[in-house]
Amino acid sequence: MRTTHWIGGKPWNGVAERAGDIYDPATGQIAGHVDFATAAVVDQAVAAAGEAFTRWRTASLAQRSNVMFAFRELLNARRPELAEIITAEHGKVLSDAAGEIQRGLENVEFACGIPQMLKGGFSENASTQVDVYSIRQPLGVVGVITPFNFPAMVPLWFAPNAIACGNSVVLKPSEKDPSAANFLAELFAEAGLPDGVFNVVHGDKEAVDRILEHPAVKAISFVGSTPIARYVYETGTRNGKRVQALGGAKNHMVVLPDADLDLAADAAVSAGFGSAGERCMAISVVVAVDPVGDALVGKISERIAALQVGDGRRPGCEMGPLVTGAHRDRVVSYLDAGRAAGAELVVDGRSHPIDGERAGFWLGPTLFDHVDTDMSIYTDEIFGPVLSVLRVPSYDDAVEVVNTNRYGNGTAIFTNDGGAARRYQNEIEIGMVGVNVPIPVPVSYYSFGGWKDSLFGDAHAYGPEGVNFFVRSKVVTSRWLDPSHGGVNLGFPQNS
């Protein structure tokens, strides 16, 4: 299988100078190859996007909205097919892939309402016979660079809003699981999106750097690790671009003594090990406030033992493999590091039973207890199925732990005390907060994004802030001295 670029409304027909391997994580076998774009190929995609933009920017709001509605219907009808593509290349189980697509669909549905979002303001007679009004116009060609962990959902955080606002897009997905992006491109074409408005280039740093440096690219949306997010933000802004770069995370779940411990244990396991922990909103640290630590660790351990790990295409499997062998080995290295640092390895994922091929990139759910904030298993974003329990004596100590951490993506508190929950949501220095909700990813009509080292730039993803990111405002002051007359037409007026 060969996955190539999608430029100007069709698959690229050139010969790639370099290519990468696509693995099936559940078997460890090479399943295909993906072409890597040179700077020249990126230039082709940007040129196609630039040409398409000159026409698409003048398309009516009704036309743009109609394309989004058609795309939504196609994506909804074919999501089982897309879920299979995601599972085959990423490794997450089919139900998790289906959930990813559903959350992406919500953002498409939000973009369907773009006429409402692009309304400007109007002040009649700001001065004598002078009106002042604002309009919101697209930026031009925008670059979208997305990670491996959500090969469909994260592109759908950005592309629908960017396109509905009148921009054209060059998407660079992860080279680890690239096929979902091409699937989306095919659906956009079938939905009637003009050629060149949505383009896909595959590759590595060479492709990313060219997108960041290309003078015709006006804005960059990025999701990935914090070091790369910082690089993207600094490089993009240095080249005069508007940039939103969402980075890494170390999400804490605080459990107060009055919490329902069964609910908290269910949540910790679900949020810690779903998608093998390869989520920027995964819970990776449970902060147990005395005296609940022993009971909570016991309940989490019981639930881990019952988890079915294996090939996500097999019935009953709840957690799949990691995305690559190299990433699996990196995550495994933290198990030895944590134990060497003095943490208690309560559950070693290397010994968990696996329902899958031996050569797959497996690591079962892992649990550490008595973790300190100076250990690498705490300070680093592991991005795997490793859950750490950190014990503190009080609520105030829990808040200090969370606020001192350099990341600020998501957090949750589990309690039956409404006053404590309200105090936590106000005092905590985190961008997304859950109260008895372990993964507080906002719905599509709010916006997604963290604080501190989890976000570079001042615009969050999707929702109202996502729309604002993809447009710029213009204020018009006008005076018309003579009225005009358009003639008689008794037909019912229609939008087109």
N, C-alpha and C positions, 0 to 999 in steps of 0.2 A: 504494500500500500504506500502510495506517495501522497503526501499532503503538501500542496504548493500554495503560493500567494493568490489572493483574489484582488484583481486590480481592474478598475474600470468596468465592473459588472460581469467579469468572467474569470475563470482560472488562468493564471499566468502560464504562458507556453514556452518560456525560456529554459535554458540549461543552467542549473544551479552550480556555482563554483564550490559551495560547501553544503553539507546536509548533516542533520542529526538523526539519531535513532529514537524511535518511539517504542516504549516498552509496554507490555501488559504486566502491571505490577503483581497480579495474582499468580502469574506463572514465571515471571522473571525473564521471559523470552522477548526478543525483538519482534514487534508487531508491524513495523513500518518505518518509514523515513519521512523527514520533514525538510523542505528546502530552507536554507538560510539566506536571507536577503543581504546583498551588498548595499553600499550606499547608493549605487546607481539604481538598484531595484526600488529602494525607498523613494528615490527621486521620481521614478515612474508613478508610484502610488500617489505621491503628493501632487504631481502634475495632474493626474486624473481627478483627484479630489478638488484641486483648484479650478479646473475647467468645469466640473459639475457644480461647484458652488455658485458660479456666476449665474446659473439658471435656477438652481434650487432655492437660493436666497429670495427670489421673487415669487416662488410658489405661494399660493394663498394658504392661510391657516387651515382652511377647509381641506385643501389638497394634502397638506402634511398630516393632518389628523386622520384623514381617510387611509393613508398609507399605514399609519400606526395601528389603526383598527384592523386592517387586513393582516398586518404582520402578527398582531396579537392572536387572531383566529388561527393562523397557520401554525404558530408556535404552540398554541394550546392543543391543536389536533395532533401534532407530531412530537409531543414531549416524551412519550415512551421511547421513541427512536433516539432522541437526543440523550435521554438518560442512559441508554445502552452505550452510546459513544463515550459519555463521561466516565462511566464505570470501567469500560475497557481500557481507558488511557490513564485515568486518575487512580482508580482502585476503590473509591467509596462505593458503598453498597447501593443497589438500585433505588431503594426507598429514599436514601439520602440525596442521590442525584435528582430524583423527582422533586424533592423538597426544594433543592437549589433552583430548579427551573420555575417552580411555583413562585418563589420570592422574586425571581427575575421578571416573571409575568406581571407581578404587581407594579413594577416600575414601568413596564410598557403601558399598562393601563393608566398610570399617572400621566405618561407622555401623551396619551390619546386626548387628554384635556388641555392640550397646550394653548388653545385660543383663550381660555380663562387665565392662564398663567402669564400671557404676554400682553395683557391689557395695560395701557399706560394711564397717565393722569391728564386731566384737562381742566384749565382754568379759563373760563370765558370772561372777557372784558377785564383782563388783568390791568390794562390801561384802556383808555378810550378807544373802542373798536379794535383793540389788540387782544388776541388770544394767545395763551401759552400752554403748550402741551408737551408731554414726553412720549417717546417711542423707544422700543427695545429692539435692537437689531443684532443679527448673528455676527460672530467674530470672523469666520472664514474656515480654513482647514484646521481641525483640531486632532491632536494625537492622543490615543488611549493605549496605555501600557498596563497589562493585567497579569496577575499571578496564576500559578498552577492550581491553587486549591479550590477555586470556583471558576472553572473555565467557561461557564455560561452566565452565571449570575453577575459576576463583576463587570464583564462587558455590557450587560444589560443595566447596570447602574448608570452608565455614562452614555452609551451610543443612542438610545432612544431619545433622551432629553436633548442631546447635542443636535441630532438630526431634526427633531421636531422644532427646534429653535431656528432652523434654517442653515445650520453648518453642514460641512462634509467631514467625514471621519476617516482617519487611518489608524486601524487597530493593530497593535503588536501584542498578541497573546503569548503565554508561556510556550516555549518550545517543547516542554515535557508532555503536554496534552493539547495539541493545537487544533484538533479536528472540529471541536465544538464551534470555534470561531468561523470556520468555513461553512458549517451547517447554518449558522445564523446569517451569513452572507447570502446563501442560497435562498433562505426564506425572505430576506429583505427584497431580493430581486423578484421573487414570485409575488410579493405583496405590491409590486409596482414602483418601488423606489428607483429613481433614475440611475443609470449606470454612473459609477464614480462617486456617488454620495457616500457609500460605505465600502471601504477597501480593507484588506487584511494583508499584512506582511509578517512573515515568520522569521525567527532568527534569534540572535544573541546580542551582545553588547554593541556590535557594529551597527545593527539596525536601530537599536535604542539611541545610540549617540547621534546618528544621522537625523532621527526624528527630533531630538532635543536641539540640534543645531540648525535645522533647515529654516531658512528665513521666511518661507511661506506658511509654516506652521505657527498658528497664533496662540494656541493654548495646549496644555498637557494635563491629562488626568492619569494618575498612577496609583497603584496599590501594590505593596510588597514589603520587604523587610525595611527596618529603619535606616540602616546604612545606605541602601540603594535609594530609599525615598529622599534622604538628605541630598544624595548626589543628583538625583533627578531635579529636585527643587533648585539647588544651587546652579546646576548647569542650564536648566531651562530659563530661570530668571536672568541669568547672566546673558542669555541670548535674547532677552526682551520678551519672553513669553509669560502669559498668565499660567500659573501652575497650582494644582492641588495634588499633593503627594501624601497618601495615607500610608503610614509605616506600621511597625510591629506592635506587639502588645505583651503584657504579662497581667492577665486578668485575674482579679481576686474575688473570691466569694466568701463574705464574712458570715459566720454562723453564730448567732447570739444564743445564750443559754436557754431562752424561752422558745426557741424555734422548734418546729416539728422536725425531728431528726430523720424520720423516714423520708419526708419530703426533701429535706436537704441532701440526704445521701443519694436519692434518686437523681436529683438535679446535678450533683457533683459528678456522678458517673456519666450521665447523659451529656453534660456540657464539657466534660473533660476528655471523653473518649469517642464521641461522635466524629465521624470522618477521620478516625485515627489521630485526633488532636490537631489535625492540619487546618485549623480555622483561626483567623485573627481574633475571633470573639470567643474562642474556647476558654473555659475555666482551667487555669493551670496551677492556681494556688487556692487552697481552702484555708482561711484564717479562722481557726477554732478558738472561740473565747471560752476560757475556763468556766465550768468544769466539763465541757461537752466533748473534749478531744478523744478520749478513749472510746466512748460509745459511738461517736461519729466514724472514727477509723474502722471500728469493727463492722458497722453497717455498710460502709463503702467496700470493704474487703469482701463481704458476703456477696454483694452485687457484682463485683468484678469477676468472681469465680463462676458466676452463671452466664457471663457474656459469651456469645458465640462469635468467634473470630474466624474469618475465612473469605473465600472468593465471593464477592458481592453479588455475583450472578446466581449463587446457589441459595435455595430456600432456607430461611432461618438464620442466615448470617447477619450479624448486627454491626460488625466492624470489619473493615477490609484492611489491605496492606498499606504500607506507605508508598509514596509515588515513585521513588527510585531506590535502587540498592545503596547508592552513595548517601542519600538522605537517611535511610534506615540505619546505616552504620554510624552516621553522625549522632543520631538520637540515642543509639545504644551506648555510645561512649559516655553519655551523661549518667547512665546507670552506675558505672564504675566510679565516675567522678563524685557522684552524690554519696555513695557509700564510703569512699575514701575521705570525704570531708566530714563524716560523722553522722550523716542522716541515716535513719533506719529504713532499709529497703523492705517494706512490708509485703509487697507483691512484686515479683520479678516477671515482667512481661515476656522474657525469653523462654519461660517454661510453660506458657499458656498453650493449651491445645489449639491446633489450627486445622480448619476444614478447607484445605487448598493444597496446591502443588508445593512441594518442598522448596523449590527454587524461588518462590515468590518473596516479595520484600516485606517479610512479616516481623512484627513486634507486637506482642499482646499488651493489654493495659497494665501500667506500672504505677505503684503507689509508694511514695516516700512519706515518712512521718518524722517529726522532730527536726524540721528543716529550719535553718537560720538564714537571715537575709544576706549574709556574706557568701553563701554557697553558690556555685555556678548554676546548679539546678534551679535556684531562685532568680539569680540576676539575669540569666540568659533566656531569650525566647527560644525554647527547644523545638516547638512546632511539631510535636509528636504526642503519643499517648502516655504522657508522664504527668502524674498529678502529685503535687506536693502539699503536705499539711503542715502548717505553721501555727504554733500555739501561742496565744497571748492571754494575759490576765484580765483584760478589761476592754470595753468598747473603745475607750480613748486610745488604747494601744493599737487596736485594730485599725482605726482611722489613721494613726501615725504611720503604720506600716504601708498602707495603701497610698497615702499621699506622698510618702518619701520615695516611692518607686518612680523611676524615670519615665515609665510608660503611663499613659492616661487614656486608654481606649475604652474598655468596659469594666464594669464591676457589678456585683450583686450583693444584697444583704438578705439573709433569711431570719425572720423574726415574726412574732405575733404582736409586737408592740408597735402601734402606729406612730407613737411619738418618736421612738428610736429610728424608725424607718424615715420619717420626715426629717429628722435631724441629720441622718446619714446622707440623704440626697442633697441637702444643702451644704454640708461640710466637706463632702468628698470632692477631690480635684480630678474628676474623670468625666469624659464627654458623654458617656452613655451608662445609665444606672438602671439596674433591675431591682425591684422589691419582690422577693419570692419568685423572681423570674431569672434564671441563670444566664440566658443569652439574650440580653436586651437589645436586639437589632431593631432599629426603628422601622415602622411601617413606611410605605413608599411616599406618603404625603408629609412625613417629617424628613429629616436629613441624617445621614450616617457620618460619624467622624469623632475622633478622640481629641485629647489634649496632649500637651507636653511632647514627648518624643514619638507620639503616635500620629502626629499630623504636622505637615509642613505646608505653609500657606494658610489662608484664612477662610477657605470655602470647604464645607463638608460635601459629601457625595449625595447625589440624587435629591429628590424632593425640591422644596422651594430654593434652597441654596444651590442645588445642582442646576436649576434653571438659570438662576442669577449668574452662575459661573460661565454659562455658554452664551450670554448676551451682553451687550453694552448699551447704555442708555444715551439717548440724544434728546435735547430739549429744543423745541421749535417755538419761536415767537413770530406770529403772523398777523397781518392786517389785510383784509380784502374790502375794497371800497365799493365794488359793484357786484350785485347778485347775478347768479347764472341760472339758466333754465334748461332742463334736460329733456323736455318733450313729454308726450303722453304715452304711457304704457300701462294697460289695465291688467297685464299678467301678474301673477303672484311673484314677488321678487325671490330669487334663488341665489344661494351662495355657491361659488365654484372656484 
